[in-house]
Amino acid sequence: MSYSPPGESAADLWVERSNLDGVVLAGVTYGVLFTIAVQCIQLLYQSRIHDGKTARPLLVYTVLMLALATTGFGCNAKFNEMTYIDFRNFPGGPNAFTVTFYSIPVNMAGFACYVIMSWIADGLVLYRFILIWNYNYWMLPIPALIYLGSIAMSVSLMVAMSRPEASFWSLAAVNFGIAYWSLSIALNVLLTLLIAGRLLMFRRKITSVLGAEHSKTYTSVMSMIVESASLYSIWGLVFIISYARGSPFQNIVLPPLGQVQGIAPLLIILRVAQGRAWSRETVAATTSGKVFTSRRPSTFATGVTSATVTTNSIPLDNLHTGKPIGMHSDAGSDWEYRKGAAV
């Protein structure tokens, strides 16, 4: 005796399984985002007394990202309750209900939250790109145009989805959706390559002066992955390929996509809060060949950041002189590059 839903094929059941698997995976990624956001909020709140100019805007950014992610996840959860519980006997099953009612307000509200998250996430990566390239604004026009294009396509996608009898899989929505995610992912891939390339250049420069051990904080493989937000680029590529091909696999990677695009910038902010991210001073000193001074950050447990460690000060533009490396002690809460002569 079979208890399978009557009138549903094996393909229909696979689509329903993929939808459910995607929701579960979205819950996992939301948990990751929530954990990182709480860490960021704690560190930024405690450090606002010492560096409010930097900490407060990042604190607002983190809270906004967490609020959007929570709202989006909650709206999606409600829509899935309607799909699999409240209207389980809808003609055609959960798949038909999803296609028919995808554009109802509660689901569109969640979708809008994720779209706004993509705007501010891409905006942060664009800012980090300009910072790491030492504010060379001549490199900005092309990425900025792609960024604005992705915003325009995302708005067009939501308009197309909100029309009567339209859904996420209607022809107009698919066309706008492919254009939107293609531009957003293309922007992230482009910035990933440019940021990673820049950090590799810095890695060789710093390693030649201080050795591989002292270059790890800013130029390790993990730091390049985080600084370039490549996590979203990889996940987004998997989604856009499956979405364009009409593969049911899109149902697995789409629900977590909104959370993943929030995790990437929060990892960058976490590095900033820990004093391990690239700053304007870091880039300027490295590119100008000034003295490099490394200082390990202390903990934020008490809200007071101070530590005394031994650091190396080396003029990056005097490598050929063979001058000995000077050592001195200094106090501070982050890694810095400073101008001056080696002690």
C-alpha positions as CSV (number, residue, x, y, z in Angstrom):
1,M,0.0,0.0,0.0
2,S,1.4,3.4,-1.0
3,Y,0.9,6.6,1.0
4,S,2.4,8.8,-1.7
5,P,0.4,11.9,-2.6
6,P,-2.1,11.0,-5.3
7,G,-1.5,12.5,-8.8
8,E,2.1,13.6,-8.1
9,S,4.9,12.1,-10.1
10,A,8.4,11.3,-9.0
11,A,9.6,14.6,-10.5
12,D,7.0,16.5,-8.5
13,L,8.1,14.8,-5.3
14,W,11.8,15.7,-6.0
15,V,10.9,19.3,-6.4
16,E,9.1,19.3,-3.1
17,R,12.0,17.6,-1.4
18,S,14.4,20.2,-2.9
19,N,12.2,23.0,-1.6
20,L,12.2,21.5,1.9
21,D,16.0,20.9,1.8
22,G,16.5,24.5,0.8
23,V,14.5,25.8,3.8
24,V,16.5,23.6,6.2
25,L,19.8,24.8,4.7
26,A,18.5,28.4,5.0
27,G,18.0,27.8,8.7
28,V,21.6,26.6,9.0
29,T,23.0,29.7,7.2
30,Y,20.8,32.0,9.2
31,G,22.2,30.5,12.4
32,V,25.7,31.2,11.0
33,L,24.8,34.8,10.1
34,F,23.1,35.4,13.5
35,T,26.2,34.1,15.4
36,I,28.6,36.3,13.4
37,A,26.3,39.3,13.7
38,V,26.2,38.9,17.5
39,Q,30.0,38.8,17.6
40,C,30.2,41.9,15.5
41,I,27.7,43.8,17.6
42,Q,29.5,42.9,20.9
43,L,33.0,43.9,19.6
44,L,31.7,47.1,17.9
45,Y,29.6,48.2,20.9
46,Q,32.6,47.7,23.3
47,S,35.0,49.5,21.0
48,R,32.7,52.5,20.2
49,I,34.1,54.4,23.2
50,H,37.6,54.3,21.7
51,D,36.8,54.6,18.0
52,G,33.2,55.7,17.6
53,K,33.8,57.2,14.2
54,T,34.4,53.8,12.7
55,A,32.4,51.6,15.2
56,R,29.1,53.3,15.1
57,P,28.4,53.2,11.4
58,L,29.5,49.5,11.3
59,L,27.3,48.8,14.3
60,V,24.3,50.3,12.5
61,Y,25.2,48.3,9.3
62,T,25.4,45.1,11.3
63,V,22.1,45.6,13.1
64,L,20.4,46.5,9.8
65,M,21.7,43.4,8.1
66,L,20.6,41.2,11.0
67,A,17.1,42.7,11.0
68,L,16.7,42.2,7.3
69,A,18.0,38.6,7.5
70,T,15.7,37.8,10.4
71,T,12.6,39.4,8.7
72,G,13.4,37.6,5.4
73,F,13.8,34.3,7.1
74,G,10.6,34.7,9.1
75,C,8.6,35.6,6.0
76,N,9.9,32.6,4.2
77,A,9.1,30.4,7.1
78,K,5.5,31.7,7.2
79,F,5.1,31.1,3.4
80,N,6.3,27.5,3.9
81,E,3.8,27.0,6.7
82,M,1.1,28.1,4.3
83,T,2.5,25.8,1.5
84,Y,2.8,22.6,3.5
85,I,0.3,23.0,6.3
86,D,-2.4,25.6,5.9
87,F,-3.1,24.9,2.2
88,R,-1.7,21.4,1.9
89,N,-4.7,20.2,-0.2
90,F,-4.4,23.0,-2.8
91,P,-5.0,21.4,-6.3
92,G,-1.7,20.3,-7.7
93,G,0.0,20.1,-4.3
94,P,2.7,22.3,-2.8
95,N,4.4,23.0,-6.1
96,A,1.3,24.4,-7.6
97,F,0.6,26.5,-4.5
98,T,4.2,27.9,-4.6
99,V,3.9,28.9,-8.3
100,T,0.4,30.3,-7.9
101,F,0.9,32.3,-4.7
102,Y,4.6,33.1,-4.8
103,S,3.9,36.8,-5.0
104,I,1.6,37.1,-2.0
105,P,2.6,40.0,0.4
106,V,4.3,37.9,3.1
107,N,6.6,36.1,0.6
108,M,7.3,39.3,-1.4
109,A,8.3,41.1,1.9
110,G,10.9,38.4,2.6
111,F,12.1,38.6,-1.0
112,A,12.4,42.4,-0.7
113,C,14.5,42.0,2.5
114,Y,17.0,39.8,0.7
115,V,17.2,42.2,-2.3
116,I,17.9,45.1,0.0
117,M,20.6,42.9,1.7
118,S,22.2,42.3,-1.6
119,W,22.3,46.1,-2.2
120,I,24.1,46.9,1.0
121,A,26.3,43.8,0.8
122,D,27.5,44.7,-2.7
123,G,27.9,48.3,-1.5
124,L,30.3,47.3,1.3
125,V,32.4,45.1,-1.0
126,L,32.6,48.0,-3.5
127,Y,33.8,50.3,-0.7
128,R,36.4,47.7,0.4
129,F,37.6,47.4,-3.2
130,I,38.2,51.2,-3.4
131,L,39.9,51.2,0.0
132,I,42.2,48.3,-0.8
133,W,43.1,50.0,-4.1
134,N,44.0,53.1,-2.2
135,Y,41.1,55.2,-3.4
136,N,42.0,55.1,-7.1
137,Y,38.7,56.4,-8.3
138,W,39.6,55.9,-11.9
139,M,38.9,52.2,-11.3
140,L,35.4,52.9,-9.9
141,P,33.1,53.7,-13.0
142,I,32.8,50.1,-14.4
143,P,32.0,48.4,-11.0
144,A,29.7,51.3,-10.0
145,L,27.8,50.9,-13.3
146,I,27.4,47.2,-12.8
147,Y,26.3,47.9,-9.2
148,L,23.6,50.4,-10.3
149,G,22.5,48.0,-13.1
150,S,22.0,45.2,-10.6
151,I,19.8,47.5,-8.4
152,A,17.7,48.5,-11.5
153,M,17.3,44.8,-12.5
154,S,16.3,43.8,-9.0
155,V,13.6,46.4,-8.8
156,S,12.4,45.3,-12.2
157,L,12.3,41.7,-11.0
158,M,10.1,42.6,-8.0
159,V,7.8,44.6,-10.2
160,A,7.5,41.7,-12.7
161,M,6.8,39.2,-9.8
162,S,4.1,41.4,-8.3
163,R,1.9,41.5,-11.4
164,P,-1.3,39.4,-11.4
165,E,-0.8,35.8,-12.3
166,A,3.0,36.2,-12.3
167,S,5.5,34.3,-10.2
168,F,9.2,33.9,-9.7
169,W,9.3,31.5,-12.7
170,S,7.2,33.6,-15.2
171,L,9.1,34.5,-18.4
172,A,9.5,38.2,-17.5
173,A,10.7,37.4,-13.9
174,V,13.2,34.8,-15.2
175,N,14.7,37.3,-17.6
176,F,15.0,40.1,-15.0
177,G,16.2,37.6,-12.4
178,I,18.9,36.2,-14.6
179,A,20.0,39.8,-15.4
180,Y,19.9,40.8,-11.8
181,W,21.9,38.0,-10.4
182,S,24.3,37.9,-13.3
183,L,25.2,41.6,-12.7
184,S,25.4,41.1,-8.9
185,I,27.6,38.0,-9.3
186,A,29.7,39.5,-12.1
187,L,30.3,42.5,-9.8
188,N,31.4,40.2,-6.9
189,V,33.6,38.0,-9.2
190,L,35.2,41.1,-10.7
191,L,35.9,42.7,-7.3
192,T,37.0,39.3,-5.9
193,L,39.7,39.0,-8.5
194,L,40.8,42.7,-8.2
195,I,40.9,42.5,-4.4
196,A,42.6,39.2,-4.3
197,G,45.1,40.3,-6.9
198,R,45.9,43.4,-4.9
199,L,46.4,41.4,-1.7
200,L,48.7,39.0,-3.4
201,M,50.8,42.0,-4.5
202,F,50.9,43.2,-0.9
203,R,51.7,39.6,0.3
204,R,54.8,39.5,-1.8
205,K,55.9,42.9,-0.7
206,I,55.3,42.3,3.0
207,T,56.8,38.7,2.9
208,S,60.0,40.0,1.3
209,V,60.4,42.4,4.3
210,L,59.1,40.6,7.3
211,G,58.8,37.0,6.2
212,A,55.7,34.8,5.7
213,E,54.8,34.7,9.4
214,H,54.2,38.5,9.7
215,S,52.2,38.7,6.5
216,K,49.5,36.2,7.5
217,T,47.2,38.6,9.3
218,Y,46.4,40.6,6.1
219,T,47.4,38.4,3.2
220,S,46.6,34.8,4.2
221,V,44.3,32.8,1.9
222,M,41.5,33.1,4.4
223,S,41.9,36.8,4.7
224,M,41.7,37.2,0.9
225,I,38.6,35.0,0.8
226,V,36.9,37.2,3.5
227,E,38.1,40.6,2.2
228,S,36.9,39.8,-1.3
229,A,33.5,38.3,-0.2
230,S,34.1,35.4,-2.6
231,L,31.7,33.2,-0.5
232,Y,28.8,34.9,-2.2
233,S,30.4,34.8,-5.6
234,I,30.7,31.0,-5.5
235,W,27.3,30.4,-4.0
236,G,25.7,32.8,-6.5
237,L,27.3,31.2,-9.5
238,V,25.9,27.8,-8.5
239,F,22.4,29.4,-8.2
240,I,22.4,31.4,-11.4
241,I,23.5,28.4,-13.4
242,S,20.8,26.1,-12.0
243,Y,18.2,29.0,-12.3
244,A,19.0,29.7,-15.9
245,R,18.8,26.0,-16.8
246,G,15.5,25.5,-14.9
247,S,17.1,22.8,-12.7
248,P,15.2,21.9,-9.4
249,F,18.6,22.2,-7.7
250,Q,17.9,26.0,-7.6
251,N,15.3,25.2,-4.9
252,I,18.2,24.0,-2.6
253,V,20.6,26.9,-3.1
254,L,18.1,29.8,-3.5
255,P,16.7,29.9,0.2
256,P,20.2,30.2,1.7
257,L,21.4,32.7,-0.9
258,G,20.0,35.6,1.0
259,Q,21.7,34.6,4.2
260,V,25.0,33.9,2.4
261,Q,25.1,37.4,0.9
262,G,24.7,38.7,4.4
263,I,27.4,36.5,5.9
264,A,30.1,37.7,3.5
265,P,30.1,41.4,4.6
266,L,29.6,40.5,8.2
267,L,32.8,38.5,8.1
268,I,34.6,41.6,6.8
269,I,33.1,43.7,9.6
270,L,34.2,41.0,12.1
271,R,37.8,41.4,10.9
272,V,37.5,45.2,11.2
273,A,36.2,44.8,14.7
274,Q,39.1,42.5,15.6
275,G,41.6,44.9,14.1
276,R,42.7,42.4,11.4
277,A,41.1,44.1,8.3
278,W,42.8,46.4,5.8
279,S,42.4,50.1,6.6
280,R,43.2,53.3,4.7
281,E,46.4,53.6,6.7
282,T,47.4,50.0,6.0
283,V,47.0,50.4,2.3
284,A,48.6,53.8,2.1
285,A,51.7,52.8,4.1
286,T,52.1,49.6,2.2
287,T,51.9,51.2,-1.2
288,S,54.2,54.1,-0.3
289,G,56.9,52.0,1.2
290,K,56.7,53.4,4.7
291,V,57.5,51.7,8.0
292,F,55.4,48.6,8.8
293,T,54.5,48.3,12.5
294,S,52.6,45.2,13.5
295,R,50.6,45.2,16.7
296,R,48.4,42.4,17.9
297,P,44.9,43.4,19.1
298,S,44.0,42.7,22.7
299,T,40.6,41.3,23.7
300,F,37.5,43.4,24.0
301,A,36.3,41.6,27.1
302,T,36.3,44.7,29.3
303,G,35.6,47.2,26.6
304,V,39.1,48.6,27.0
305,T,41.6,47.8,24.3
306,S,45.2,47.9,25.2
307,A,48.2,45.6,25.0
308,T,52.0,45.9,24.9
309,V,53.8,43.7,22.5
310,T,57.1,43.5,20.6
311,T,56.9,44.8,17.0
312,N,59.0,45.1,13.9
313,S,59.5,48.4,12.2
314,I,61.0,48.2,8.7
315,P,61.2,50.7,5.9
316,L,59.7,48.9,2.9
317,D,61.6,50.9,0.4
318,N,65.1,50.1,1.8
319,L,65.3,46.4,1.2
320,H,68.4,46.6,-0.8
321,T,70.5,48.2,1.9
322,G,70.7,45.2,4.1
323,K,70.0,47.2,7.2
324,P,69.3,45.2,10.4
325,I,65.7,44.9,11.6
326,G,65.0,47.0,14.6
327,M,62.8,45.9,17.5
328,H,60.8,48.0,19.9
329,S,57.8,47.8,22.2
330,D,54.6,49.6,21.7
331,A,51.0,49.6,22.9
332,G,47.8,49.5,21.0
333,S,44.8,47.6,19.9
334,D,45.3,47.0,16.3
335,W,47.7,46.5,13.5
336,E,49.1,49.6,11.9
337,Y,51.6,50.9,9.4
338,R,53.4,54.0,10.5
339,K,55.7,56.5,8.9
340,G,59.3,57.0,10.1
341,A,62.7,55.3,10.3
342,A,63.4,51.9,11.7
343,V,64.4,52.0,15.3
